[in-house]
Amino acid sequence: MASILKRVSHRALVIGAAALLTLGTYAVAQEFRGDHPDTYTVKRGDTLWDISARFLKRPWLWPEIWQANPQIANPHLIYPGDVISLAYLDRVGVGGIQAGPRNEAPVNAISLADIEAYLRDLRVVDSFKELPYIVGQEEDIARAARGHLVYARGLEGAQVGQRYAVVRPTTRFVRIGKRECCDMLTRNHYDFRGGLVPGFGTAWSDTAGNELNGEELGHELYRVNAGTVTKLMEGDVEVTTLKLDDENVETRIGDRLIAVDAQPYDLQFFPHVPKQSLDENKARVLAVANSLTSGGPRDVVALSVGAQDGIDNGTVLSIWRQGSNNMDRVQADYWRSEETVPKGSRVQLPDEYAGHVMIFRTFDKVSYGLVMSSVKPSRVGYRLKHPDAK
C-alpha cells in the first residue's frame, strides 16, 4: 500500500511540474515580439540585454526566458557561437540551444565597459564634514589640475605613496514628509565650506539655505580628481602634500579626501525586476547628474530608494510623470481661481510613462541609475514603479 501511494505521489509531482512548466512557458511566450527571428547566433560583443531586446517586449525578463529552457545549465553563461532557437506551437514557446565552441568568454548581461563612459562617480554618505579637506593649492591658485600640488588637513595617518580620491560635497537629499498626496523630496547645494547655498534647491526646498526638517537620505559626493601623498607634515608645516594625477575636474579649496575605491562598480550587471514592491509615493527621481531637472537616455539619475527598499545593482524600474489633478473647466466656473475650485470640480489624470532606468550603484537610502530608454525626459520628482507598470 505504501509503495502504491509513493508511486501515485511521484506521478502527481511529475504531472504538476509539467503543468507548471507549460504555464510558465506560455506566460513567457506572450512576451515575445511578433517579429522575432527563429534563431539567433550569439556574437562577440552581444549582451543578454541586447539579445533579449531582439526577442522580448521587456528585456529585463531575460532570466525567465533562459531559465525556462532546461538545455541552458546556467542562464548567466551564454557563449559566442551558441544558437538560440524558438519554436512555437499554439503560442507556446519551446526553447532550445545549440551549443557553440567554448573558446571565448561568455556573454555578459551588461558589461561595465558598455556603460562606464556614461556613469558619474557619485556616492552618498551619512556625513562628510569630518573628512580631510584641501586647505591650499600650489602657488595659491584657485583651481588645481593634474600635476599640481594640493595641501590637505586631517591626513595625520597618511603614508607617502598613499592615494586618495578628491570628492566634492554637492547635494543634501532630504525627504520632508507628506504634502497633499505624497512624500516630497528636497535637495540643497553646498558651497566650498560645506554650507548650504541660499537660492539653490528644488521647487519643494527652502531656497533661503535653511536645513529643512525631515528624514535625511544622505549627502552626495562627486569625485573630481585623485592624488598621491608626496610629503607628510614635518617641522612647522601643518599640511600633507598630494600631487594630483587624474585627468578629471579641477580641484578647489574645501574639496574632501577619501581613500580610493579600487572597484566602485560591478564588472557586469544582470537586469531584473525589484525584489519587493515599492512605495510609489516614496520612490522618486531625486536629481539628474550634471543637469538641472531633466535627463534622457544614458543620463545618470539619483533615486530616493536604496538597499533598505530592496534595491540592488541591476534592478530595473520605470519612470513616470505623476498625473495632474486639474480643474474641470467645463463643469466648473472657468474664471474661478485654482485655490477656490470645489473638490468635485477636479479630475485626476493618469500617470505618464517616461522611461526605464537600471540601477548601477546602491547605497542605503539612495541609489544611482542609468536611463536605458525613454519616450520623454525624466525629471526631478517623477515617480518610480515596477518596470512592468502600465
C-alpha positions in Angstrom: 0.0 0.0 0.0 2.8 2.4 0.9 4.6 1.7 -2.4 1.4 2.4 -4.3 0.9 5.7 -2.5 4.6 6.6 -3.2 4.2 5.9 -6.9 1.0 8.0 -7.0 2.7 10.8 -5.2 5.6 10.7 -7.6 3.3 10.7 -10.6 1.4 13.7 -9.2 4.6 15.6 -8.7 5.7 14.9 -12.3 2.3 16.0 -13.7 2.3 19.1 -11.5 5.8 20.1 -12.5 4.9 19.6 -16.2 1.8 21.7 -15.8 3.8 24.5 -14.1 6.4 24.4 -16.9 3.7 24.6 -19.6 2.0 27.5 -17.9 5.3 29.3 -17.3 6.4 28.7 -20.9 3.0 30.1 -22.2 3.4 33.2 -20.0 6.9 33.8 -21.3 5.7 33.3 -24.9 3.3 36.2 -24.5 6.3 38.5 -24.0 8.0 37.7 -27.3 7.9 40.3 -30.1 5.9 39.3 -33.2 8.9 39.9 -35.4 11.4 37.8 -33.5 13.8 35.7 -35.6 13.5 31.9 -35.5 17.1 31.5 -34.5 19.9 33.8 -33.3 23.6 33.1 -33.1 25.3 34.8 -30.2 28.1 37.1 -31.3 31.1 38.6 -29.6 30.1 42.0 -28.1 26.5 40.9 -27.5 24.9 41.4 -24.1 22.0 39.5 -22.8 20.0 42.8 -22.7 20.7 43.2 -26.4 19.7 39.6 -27.2 16.6 39.8 -25.1 15.6 43.0 -26.8 15.6 41.1 -30.1 13.0 38.6 -28.7 11.2 40.3 -25.9 8.9 43.3 -25.3 10.5 43.6 -21.9 14.3 42.8 -22.0 14.7 42.6 -18.2 12.8 39.3 -18.3 15.7 37.6 -19.8 16.4 35.4 -16.7 12.9 33.8 -17.0 13.5 33.1 -20.7 16.8 31.3 -20.2 15.6 29.5 -17.1 12.6 28.2 -18.9 15.0 26.3 -21.2 16.3 23.3 -19.3 19.0 23.0 -22.0 20.8 26.1 -20.6 22.6 24.9 -17.5 23.4 28.4 -16.3 21.4 31.4 -17.6 24.3 33.7 -16.9 26.6 31.8 -19.2 25.7 32.2 -22.9 28.7 31.9 -25.3 29.5 33.4 -28.7 28.6 30.8 -31.3 25.6 29.5 -29.3 22.5 29.2 -31.5 19.3 30.1 -29.6 16.1 28.8 -31.3 12.5 29.4 -30.6 9.7 27.2 -32.0 6.0 27.9 -31.5 3.0 25.6 -31.2 -0.3 27.2 -30.3 1.5 30.3 -29.0 3.5 28.2 -26.5 7.3 28.6 -26.9 9.6 25.6 -26.8 13.1 26.8 -26.4 16.3 25.1 -27.4 20.0 26.0 -27.6 22.7 24.6 -29.8 26.0 24.9 -28.1 28.8 26.7 -29.9 32.5 26.5 -29.3 33.7 27.3 -25.8 36.9 29.1 -26.8 35.7 32.6 -25.8 34.4 34.2 -22.7 30.7 34.0 -22.0 28.4 36.9 -22.9 27.7 39.4 -20.1 24.2 40.7 -19.3 25.5 44.3 -19.4 29.3 44.8 -19.2 30.6 47.7 -17.2 32.7 48.6 -20.3 29.5 49.2 -22.3 28.1 51.8 -19.9 31.2 53.1 -18.0 31.5 56.2 -20.3 28.1 57.4 -19.2 28.5 56.9 -15.5 29.3 59.6 -12.9 31.5 58.7 -9.9 28.9 59.7 -7.3 28.4 58.3 -3.8 26.2 59.1 -0.9 27.4 59.3 2.7 25.8 60.0 6.1 28.2 62.8 6.8 31.2 64.5 5.3 32.4 67.4 7.5 34.8 65.2 9.4 36.6 64.2 6.2 40.1 65.6 5.4 40.0 68.5 3.1 42.1 70.7 0.8 43.1 73.9 2.6 45.6 75.2 0.0 46.9 74.7 -3.6 50.2 75.2 -5.4 51.1 78.9 -5.9 47.8 79.7 -4.2 45.9 79.0 -7.4 42.1 78.9 -7.2 41.8 75.7 -9.3 44.3 72.9 -9.5 44.6 70.1 -12.1 46.7 67.1 -13.0 50.4 67.7 -12.0 49.6 70.4 -9.4 50.3 70.0 -5.7 47.5 70.4 -3.2 47.7 70.7 0.6 45.3 68.9 3.0 44.4 69.0 6.6 43.2 65.9 8.5 45.5 63.3 6.9 47.7 62.8 10.0 47.8 59.0 9.5 48.7 59.1 5.8 51.8 57.5 4.3 53.9 58.6 1.3 52.6 56.9 -1.8 49.1 56.5 -0.5 46.4 57.5 -3.0 43.2 59.5 -2.2 40.2 60.4 -4.2 39.2 64.1 -4.2 35.5 64.4 -3.7 33.2 67.5 -3.6 30.1 67.6 -1.4 27.4 68.8 -3.8 23.9 68.0 -2.6 21.9 67.2 0.6 19.0 64.9 0.0 16.0 65.1 2.4 12.5 63.6 2.5 10.4 66.3 4.1 7.2 64.4 4.7 3.8 64.3 3.1 2.3 67.3 1.3 -1.2 66.7 -0.1 -0.7 63.3 -1.8 2.7 62.0 -1.2 6.3 62.3 0.1 8.1 65.4 -1.1 11.8 65.4 -1.6 14.3 68.2 -1.5 18.0 68.8 -2.3 20.2 71.8 -1.4 23.6 72.6 -2.8 26.8 73.1 -0.8 29.5 75.8 -1.0 33.2 75.1 -0.6 32.9 75.2 3.2 30.2 72.5 3.2 27.5 75.1 4.0 24.1 75.2 2.2 23.9 77.7 -0.7 21.0 80.2 -0.4 18.8 80.2 -3.5 19.6 76.7 -4.8 17.4 73.7 -4.4 14.3 72.1 -5.8 10.8 73.6 -6.1 10.0 71.9 -2.7 13.0 73.2 -0.8 13.7 76.2 1.4 15.7 78.3 -1.0 16.9 80.5 1.8 19.6 77.9 2.6 18.0 76.7 5.8 18.2 73.0 6.7 14.8 71.5 6.4 13.4 69.1 8.9 12.7 65.5 7.7 14.4 62.2 7.0 17.9 62.8 5.7 18.7 60.5 2.9 22.4 61.4 2.7 25.0 63.8 1.2 26.2 63.3 -2.3 29.9 63.4 -3.0 31.2 63.9 -6.6 34.6 62.6 -7.4 36.6 65.4 -9.1 40.1 64.1 -9.1 42.7 61.9 -7.3 46.1 62.4 -5.9 49.1 60.7 -4.3 50.7 61.7 -1.0 54.2 63.0 -1.7 55.2 64.7 1.6 54.0 64.4 5.2 53.7 67.1 7.9 57.0 68.0 9.4 58.5 70.9 11.3 56.2 73.9 11.1 54.4 72.6 8.1 50.8 71.7 9.2 49.5 70.0 6.0 50.0 66.9 4.0 51.1 67.4 0.3 49.5 65.4 -2.5 50.2 65.5 -6.3 47.1 65.4 -8.5 47.3 62.6 -11.1 43.8 62.4 -12.6 42.5 64.0 -15.8 39.2 65.0 -14.4 37.7 68.1 -12.9 39.8 70.8 -11.3 40.0 70.8 -7.5 39.4 73.7 -5.2 39.8 74.6 -1.6 37.3 72.7 0.5 37.2 69.5 -1.6 37.3 66.5 0.7 39.6 63.4 0.5 38.6 59.7 0.9 40.5 56.5 0.3 40.4 55.4 -3.4 37.8 52.8 -4.1 39.6 50.1 -6.1 36.4 48.9 -7.7 33.5 51.3 -7.3 31.3 49.5 -9.8 30.3 45.9 -10.5 32.0 44.5 -13.6 28.7 43.4 -15.1 25.0 43.9 -14.4 22.2 41.5 -14.7 18.9 43.4 -15.2 16.0 42.2 -13.1 12.7 43.3 -11.6 12.7 44.7 -8.0 12.9 42.2 -5.2 10.0 43.8 -3.3 7.2 46.2 -4.1 7.9 49.9 -3.9 6.0 52.7 -2.3 5.3 54.8 -5.4 4.8 58.0 -3.3 8.3 57.5 -1.7 10.2 56.3 -4.7 11.2 59.4 -6.8 13.8 60.8 -9.0 16.0 62.9 -6.7 18.4 64.5 -9.2 19.9 64.3 -12.7 23.7 64.2 -12.7 25.3 67.2 -14.3 21.9 68.7 -15.2 19.2 70.8 -13.6 15.9 69.0 -13.6 15.7 66.6 -16.5 17.6 63.9 -18.4 17.2 61.3 -21.2 18.8 58.0 -22.4 22.3 57.3 -20.8 21.9 60.1 -18.2 22.5 59.2 -14.6 19.8 59.9 -12.1 19.7 59.7 -8.3 16.8 57.9 -6.8 15.2 58.1 -3.4 15.3 54.3 -2.8 18.2 52.1 -1.9 19.2 48.8 -0.2 16.7 49.2 2.6 13.9 49.3 0.0 15.1 46.0 -1.7 17.0 47.8 -4.4 20.3 46.3 -5.7 22.6 46.7 -8.7 20.8 45.6 -11.9 17.3 46.4 -10.6 15.2 47.9 -13.4 12.4 50.5 -12.7 10.1 52.5 -14.8 9.9 56.3 -14.5 6.5 58.1 -14.6 5.3 61.7 -14.6 2.7 62.0 -11.9 -0.8 62.6 -13.3 -2.1 66.1 -12.8 -5.2 66.9 -10.7 -6.8 69.5 -12.8 -9.8 71.7 -12.6 -12.6 70.5 -14.9 -13.2 73.9 -16.6 -16.2 72.5 -18.5 -18.0 71.8 -15.2 -16.5 74.5 -13.0 -16.6 78.3 -13.4 -13.9 78.9 -16.0 -12.9 82.2 -14.3 -12.6 80.7 -10.8 -9.1 80.6 -9.4 -7.4 77.2 -8.7 -7.4 77.8 -5.0 -11.2 78.2 -4.8 -12.2 75.2 -7.0 -14.6 72.8 -5.2 -13.3 69.2 -4.8 -15.9 67.8 -7.1 -14.8 70.1 -9.9 -11.4 68.5 -10.2 -10.4 65.4 -12.2 -7.4 63.2 -11.7 -5.3 62.4 -14.8 -3.2 59.2 -15.2 0.5 59.0 -14.7 2.5 59.3 -17.9 5.3 56.8 -18.7 8.8 58.5 -19.3 11.3 55.7 -19.5 13.2 52.8 -17.8 16.2 53.1 -15.5 18.7 50.4 -14.4 20.4 50.7 -11.0 24.3 50.5 -11.1 25.2 51.8 -7.6 23.3 51.3 -4.4 23.5 52.9 -1.0 21.2 52.5 2.0 18.6 55.1 1.2 19.7 56.4 -2.2 20.7 54.7 -5.5 22.1 55.8 -8.9 20.7 54.5 -12.2 21.3 54.9 -15.9 18.3 55.8 -18.0 18.3 52.9 -20.5 15.4 54.1 -22.7 12.8 56.9 -22.7 10.0 58.4 -24.6 10.2 61.7 -22.9 12.6 63.5 -20.5 12.8 62.1 -16.9 12.5 64.9 -14.5 13.2 65.5 -10.8 10.2 64.4 -8.8 9.0 61.8 -11.2 7.7 58.5 -9.7 9.4 55.2 -9.8 7.4 52.0 -10.4 7.8 48.3 -11.2 9.2 48.0 -14.8 6.0 46.3 -16.0 3.7 49.1 -14.7 1.1 50.3 -17.2 
